[in-house]
Amino acid sequence: MSEADSRPAYEREVVLRQYQQHLNSGFAKLARIVNMPMEVRSEGNLVYNETGEAFLDCGGYSVFLLGHRHPAVTQAVRAQLDRHALTTRVLLSPELGEAAASLAGIAPAGLDYVCFTNSGAEAVEVGLKLARLNGRRRVISTHGGFHGKTLGALSVTGRAHFQEPFLPLLPDVEFVPYGDVTAIAAALDRTYGGACVILEPVQGENGVIIPPSGYLTEVRGLCSSHGALLILDEIQTGLGRLGFWWGADREGVVPDILLCGKVLSGGIMPLGAAITTAELFAGINNDPFLHSSTFAGNPLAMAAVKATIETIKREDIVARAGRLGQTILDSLRAILAECCPSLVVEVRGLGLLIGVEFSQDHIAADFIYELLRRKVILSNSLNASRVARLTPPALLDGDDLAWLFDAVRGAATALQKRYAVAPSEG
């Protein structure tokens, strides 16, 4: 029996009705309007729909730096499943120890203790709890920053649209403009100690906003001089996505707490992690049950962590991401400047985190839709509706790039015909 023959037979209308009745009626309505395909299989850089059509995945919200179902990660998780899937939480877990050592081994110097979680948002929660555990109860975050939608993470996510329905959130959170060192200095001056700063090396969900050179270094210095903790949210930027192991490495910065996720899963298992120093982790070392989670650090996820880190090293993924990202960025700029120059504000990026900012929200949405029609998947930006975002795998080959660039050219040409204003006569 072929792989196609062994696929489950999903009926689109049944799935849409299930979404409508049991998941989210608003999303179901949107899916009908745009004739959204179903995804039922994946391999490498491709996702397949229910009829076997292939889509080039350049989206996935930064998860699939190794593509889908990378053989090394898949094999490690499958072998672990055949051996031991979940722990009792009473006995020692060798997989947990190995994964923690692997992750600490690639973290910035001095970050030796790892707390695994089931998601990036949970990693943010751990980061905030560690700050409180160490006397830093006031939080300085940034406008446009995105750290998740659980209650604590939402409290430091810089978009009112997501926050307002759930007020009140955590107290003592102040937002300042991203990239503005003076604003952080002023906020720290007002805290009189007892603060932490949480920010991203590059704001992903805010439309790929890259801060001025030296920003992280100056923020690190301010935190140190004010006795504040620096929490770097590298859930989207870490583990090679930017062409560096960590966004912090661009300026040689060592945070007090480093948050990661997405790529850490290897495209197989949902998980995240907070990494910190022995000093900041002392409270949990002294009371091992002060923070715990039934499923966090499970053997399946830990097998994925270890295999993912080994694969990134073995296949030189960090350097490949840097080279490939520059190629894609240069080509996108050229194509869009040629095909729809009046509609594009800016094309920007670092490594394989790339944003295309359009002049209006609906044009960005149409760009994503036009690419989907051409079998290329992109992501929107949750805090910046005008920005279409590319977070492709580092394993795209020449044929994949030709597919991507042809699709971008076709989509941009369609947008130009639809929206460009003809020059006035006379």
Beta strands, then each sheet from edge to edge (+ up, - down):
strand 1: 41-43
strand 2: 46-48
strand 3: 54-57
strand 4: 113-117
strand 5: 138-142
strand 6: 173-176
strand 7: 195-199
strand 8: 229-233
strand 9: 257-260
strand 10: 272-276
strand 11: 344-350
strand 12: 353-358
strand 13: 376-377
strand 14: 379-380
strand 15: 387-390
sheet 1: 1+ 2- 3+ 13+
sheet 2: 4+ 10- 9+ 8+ 7+ 5+ 6+
sheet 3: 11+ 12- 15+ 14-
end
